C-alpha cells in the first residue's frame, strides 16, 4: 500500500505595515513540520496574488531553509502568462524545492490546447517535478480530465492538485492517475475529502484548513497509513466540523488566515483588499475556535 502524505497550503505572515514577517512565517513552518505535514508555499492560502516576484523567491528561500530537509516543499509558480511562470519556476528550481505547482492562468481565458502548451513549457524549463493546480472558481480556467491525461504523459509533470471542490472531477483525475503509464500523483484540495481521497487512490491532500488544525490533518494521514480507519474517520469528522463552521462565514482562505491570527497574532492580517479585522466577525470566529478546543492549543514553536 502506498504511503499517503499531507501538505499544508501555508499562510504568509505579514507585519502591520503589510511587509512579510519572515520570522512568524518560519514559526508556522516549524509548527507544521512538528505536526508531520509537508509545506506548499505561495499558494492560495499564502496570499500569492499579493506577493511580488522577489517576495515569492525570498519566501521560498526562507521556507526551504527552515524546513532543512525535514519535510517536502512545493511552491506555486503559476502566473497569468507562461513567460513569468517560467521565470519564477527557474528561480524555485535554483533554490531546490521538491515540487513546483503551477496554478492555471487567471484573467486570461485559455483553451485546453493553450493549457497544454502552458504547463508543458514550464515543465520543459526546469528539472524539478511540476504539479498541475486546478482551481477554476478562482482562475476561470479548468483542466479537463482529458487534458490532465495528455499532460500526465510529460516526463516532468508529476501530478495534479484538485481544488475544484467537485468529487466527480476528483474521481476523474484519480482515473487519469490509474490509467497513466508513469506515476501521476493526485492531491485533493477540499478539506472534507481528505480521507475519502486517500481511500480512493489519491497520494494525499494539500489543505488550507490544516493551518488551523495541523495535528488533526496529520493524524488523518497517519491513521490511514497505519490502517486505523476508525481513527482516521474520527479525525476527519473533527476536521470537517471545523470546516463547516468556519467556512460558513465567507471566503475560506481569508477565514483561515483570520482564525490563525486570533490564535497567534504574529500571523497578521492579509494584504489589502483582503478581509480586514472586524470585531463582530472576530467574536464569531473566536467562538468557533473555542468550540473546537483550539484557542488553548494555539501556541507555536518559538
C-alpha positions in Angstrom: 0.0 0.0 0.0 1.4 3.4 -0.9 2.2 5.9 1.8 0.0 8.9 1.8 1.1 12.4 2.7 -0.3 15.8 3.7 0.7 19.3 2.7 -0.5 22.5 4.3 -1.0 25.4 2.0 1.0 27.6 4.4 -0.2 31.2 5.2 2.2 34.0 4.6 2.5 36.2 7.7 2.5 40.0 7.5 3.6 42.8 9.7 1.2 45.7 10.5 2.8 47.7 7.5 2.0 44.7 5.2 5.6 43.7 4.8 6.2 40.0 5.1 7.0 38.8 8.6 9.5 36.1 7.7 10.2 35.0 11.3 6.5 34.5 12.1 6.2 32.5 8.8 9.1 30.4 9.9 7.3 29.7 13.2 4.3 28.4 11.2 6.6 26.2 9.2 8.0 24.7 12.4 4.5 24.1 13.7 3.5 22.2 10.6 6.7 20.2 10.3 6.4 19.2 14.0 2.9 18.0 13.4 4.0 15.9 10.5 2.8 17.9 7.5 4.7 19.0 4.4 4.6 22.5 3.0 3.1 24.2 0.0 4.1 27.9 0.0 2.9 30.8 -2.1 -0.4 29.1 -2.8 -3.9 30.5 -2.5 -3.8 30.4 1.3 -0.4 32.1 1.1 -1.7 35.3 -0.5 0.4 34.5 -3.6 -1.5 37.0 -5.8 -0.5 39.8 -3.3 3.2 38.9 -3.4 5.8 40.4 -5.8 8.2 38.2 -7.8 11.1 39.0 -5.5 9.0 38.3 -2.4 8.0 34.9 -3.7 11.6 34.0 -4.3 12.7 35.1 -0.8 9.7 33.5 0.8 10.7 30.2 -0.8 14.3 30.6 0.3 13.2 31.2 3.9 10.8 28.2 3.9 13.3 25.8 2.4 15.9 26.9 4.9 13.6 26.5 7.8 12.4 23.1 6.7 16.0 22.0 6.2 15.1 18.6 4.7 12.7 17.6 7.4 9.6 17.8 5.1 8.8 18.2 1.4 8.3 21.6 0.0 6.2 22.5 -3.1 5.9 26.1 -4.2 3.4 27.7 -6.5 4.9 29.4 -9.6 1.7 30.0 -11.5 1.1 33.4 -13.1 -1.3 34.6 -15.9 1.4 34.5 -18.5 3.7 31.5 -19.3 6.7 33.8 -19.6 6.7 34.9 -15.9 5.7 31.5 -14.7 8.8 30.1 -16.3 11.0 32.8 -14.8 9.6 32.0 -11.3 9.8 28.3 -11.8 13.5 28.6 -12.7 14.2 30.5 -9.5 12.5 27.8 -7.5 14.4 25.2 -9.4 17.6 27.0 -8.4 16.6 27.2 -4.7 15.9 23.5 -4.6 12.3 22.5 -3.8 10.6 19.1 -4.1 8.0 20.3 -6.5 6.7 23.3 -8.4 2.9 23.7 -8.5 1.5 25.7 -11.4 -1.9 27.1 -11.0 -4.0 27.5 -14.1 -3.5 31.0 -15.7 -6.0 33.5 -14.4 -7.6 36.6 -16.1 -6.6 35.2 -19.5 -9.2 32.8 -20.9 -7.4 29.6 -22.1 -8.3 26.8 -24.5 -7.4 23.3 -23.4 -4.7 23.3 -26.0 -3.4 26.6 -24.5 -3.2 25.0 -21.1 -1.2 22.0 -22.5 1.3 24.5 -24.1 1.5 26.5 -20.8 2.2 23.6 -18.5 4.5 21.7 -20.9 6.6 24.9 -21.5 7.1 25.3 -17.7 7.8 21.6 -17.2 10.4 21.7 -20.0 12.2 24.7 -18.4 13.0 23.1 -15.0 14.4 19.9 -13.6 12.1 20.0 -10.5 8.9 18.0 -10.9 5.9 20.1 -11.9 2.4 19.7 -10.4 -0.8 21.0 -12.2 -3.0 23.1 -9.9 -6.7 23.3 -10.8 -8.9 25.8 -9.0 -11.4 27.0 -11.6 -13.6 29.0 -9.2 -10.6 31.5 -8.8 -9.0 31.3 -12.2 -12.0 30.7 -14.6 -9.8 28.1 -16.3 -10.3 24.4 -15.7 -8.0 21.5 -16.6 -10.3 18.9 -18.2 -9.5 15.3 -17.3 -8.6 14.5 -20.9 -6.1 17.4 -20.7 -4.7 16.1 -17.5 -4.2 12.7 -19.2 -2.3 14.4 -22.0 -0.1 16.2 -19.6 0.4 13.1 -17.4 2.5 11.8 -20.3 5.0 14.6 -20.0 8.2 13.3 -18.3 8.4 16.2 -15.8 4.8 16.5 -14.8 4.3 14.5 -11.7 0.7 15.1 -10.6 -2.2 17.4 -10.0 -3.8 19.3 -7.1 -7.6 19.4 -7.5 -9.1 22.4 -5.7 -12.3 22.3 -7.8 -14.4 21.0 -4.9 -16.4 18.6 -7.0 -16.0 14.9 -6.1 -16.9 14.0 -9.7 -13.8 15.9 -11.0 -11.6 14.4 -8.4 -12.8 10.9 -9.4 -11.9 11.7 -13.0 -8.4 12.8 -12.1 -8.0 9.6 -10.0 -8.9 7.6 -13.1 -6.3 9.5 -15.0 -3.8 8.5 -12.4 -4.8 4.9 -12.6 -4.5 4.9 -16.4 -1.2 6.8 -16.6 1.8 4.9 -17.8 4.0 6.5 -15.1 3.4 7.8 -11.6 0.9 10.7 -11.6 0.0 11.8 -8.1 -3.4 13.3 -7.3 -3.7 15.6 -4.3 -7.1 16.6 -3.0 -7.8 20.2 -2.1 -11.2 20.1 -0.4 -10.8 19.6 3.4 -13.9 17.5 3.6 -12.4 14.9 1.2 -9.1 14.2 2.8 -9.9 10.7 4.0 -12.1 9.8 1.0 -9.5 10.8 -1.5 -6.8 8.8 0.2 -9.1 5.7 0.3 -9.8 6.1 -3.4 -6.3 6.4 -4.7 -5.1 9.9 -4.0 -1.4 10.4 -2.9 -2.6 12.9 -0.4 -4.0 16.3 0.1 -3.0 19.9 0.1 -5.0 21.6 2.8 -5.7 25.2 3.8 -7.6 24.4 6.9 -4.5 22.5 8.2 -3.1 25.9 9.1 -5.6 25.9 11.9 -5.7 22.2 12.8 -2.2 20.8 11.8 -2.3 17.9 14.2 -5.7 16.7 13.1 -4.7 16.8 9.4 -1.5 14.9 10.0 -3.4 12.5 12.2 -5.8 11.5 9.5 -2.9 10.7 7.2 -1.0 8.8 9.9 -4.1 6.7 10.8 -4.7 5.8 7.1 -1.0 4.8 6.7 -1.3 2.7 9.8 -4.5 1.1 8.6 -6.5 2.6 11.5 -9.6 3.7 9.6 -11.9 4.3 12.6 -9.3 6.8 14.0 -9.0 8.4 10.6 -12.8 8.7 10.4 -12.9 10.2 13.9 -10.3 12.8 12.9 -11.9 13.5 9.6 -15.2 14.2 11.4 -13.4 16.8 13.6 -11.7 18.4 10.6 -15.0 18.6 8.6 -16.9 20.0 11.5 -14.5 22.9 11.8 -14.6 23.4 8.0 -18.5 23.6 8.1 -18.5 26.1 11.0 -15.7 28.4 9.7 -16.3 28.4 6.0 -20.0 29.2 6.6 -18.7 32.8 7.3 -17.3 33.5 3.9 -14.2 33.2 1.7 -12.2 30.2 3.1 -8.6 31.4 2.8 -9.4 34.8 4.4 -11.2 33.0 7.3 -8.3 30.5 7.8 -5.9 33.5 8.0 -8.1 35.4 10.4 -8.7 32.3 12.6 -5.0 31.6 12.7 -4.3 35.3 13.6 -6.7 35.1 16.5 -4.7 32.0 17.7 -1.4 33.7 17.1 -1.4 37.5 16.4 2.1 37.4 14.8 0.4 35.9 11.7 -1.0 39.3 10.9 -3.8 40.3 8.5 -3.7 39.8 4.8 -2.6 42.5 2.3 -5.4 44.7 1.1 -8.0 44.5 -0.3 -8.5 41.2 1.6 -10.6 40.7 4.7 -9.9 43.3 7.4 -10.2 42.6 11.1 -13.7 43.0 12.2 -14.7 42.9 15.9 -18.1 41.3 15.3 -16.8 38.7 12.9 -13.7 38.0 15.1 -16.1 37.3 18.1 -17.9 34.7 16.0 -14.6 33.1 14.9 -13.3 33.0 18.5 -16.5 31.1 19.5 -15.8 28.6 16.7 -12.2 28.2 17.8 -13.4 27.7 21.5 -16.0 25.2 20.3 -13.3 23.1 18.6 -10.8 23.5 21.6 -8.3 25.4 19.5 -7.7 28.6 21.5 -5.9 26.9 24.3 -3.7 25.0 21.8 -2.7 28.0 19.8 1.0 28.1 20.8 3.6 27.8 18.1 7.2 26.7 18.4 9.5 29.5 19.5 
